[in-house]
Amino acid sequence: MIDLRSDTVTRPTAAMRQAMAAAEVGDDVFGDDPTVNRLQDRLAELTGQEAGLFFPSGTQSNLAALMAHCGRGDEFIIGSLGHSFGHEAGGAAVLGSLWPCPIENEADGSLALDKLAAAIKPDDAHFAPTRLLVLENTQNGRVLPLAYIREAAEFARRHQLGIHLDGARAFNAAVKLGVPVIDITRHFDSVSLCLSKGLGCPVGTVLVGKRELIRKAQRARKILGGGMRQAGMLAAAGLYALEHHVQRLAEDHTKARQLAEGLAQIQQIQLDPATVQTNMVFAGIAPQHVQPLAAHLKNAGILILTGANLRLVTHLDVGARDVDTVIAAFRAYFRSA
């Protein structure tokens, strides 16, 4: 199957599996797993942060970060499209006792600073205290401009807020911008970096930040059941990906643009290829076509997620010829629709 549902469907390569099998391991809950420790230290170094902490998932990493930044009853400001707000099962409220304040994302994925300023609560017993600003990079495949990141960080400092980055695809953003990832991450107090998306690992996320904040996040990880034992086999995949899978993300971006340009030529699809920045393509089609198209594509060996807008994601298991196959399958459907 050509699977365009997400870059989370990637499978570890043969070389990555070899690295995992050969990994030196220990008990990570005791801090004794040398491979986990190397991964945490490596990502802290790459991002300009003091320390790192390995998590099973990005959802748990983000939640632990929120809990480390905020106390019970505190508020965090986040984009209405932010993953921690809309796609992590309300964990911040359910498990963290935190109050989200969603702000509408701008077209480029950013949050307007004037809207952020208006959302900060006064020091009044009627309001949850505002403690944290959460940004996401990339946001629906869009890369936050470096100038905006600097402005947002300055804004947070000026208003005495912490600032966290859901950097699930921060390496995609860095490759797109042509800069080392530290140029993005050094502006944040904490960053969650997912390994199991574009980097192609089977599992894992690393939270990086100040040493004291990571200490608090480690306690939150324990509360959330995220402690793992001989996790070095998983961490080895991350180390391999950092060495071999970062710069190749540019190939995924190229394939996404190739896919967008092909689909944009189909009259029934609303799509501007110029909006495609990284590895995600969003295409609009009439509602009556959504389910029949998905069924047609599945019969052709292609998997997609359905919705008001189709999200098609390229990754290391999708080749250039696969993209041509997908475009041809879309054309075949609409010729007969």
Order of alpha helices (4+ residues) and beta strands (2+ residues): beta-alpha-alpha-beta-alpha-beta-alpha-alpha-beta-alpha-beta-alpha-beta-alpha-alpha-beta-beta-alpha-alpha-alpha-beta-alpha-beta-beta-alpha
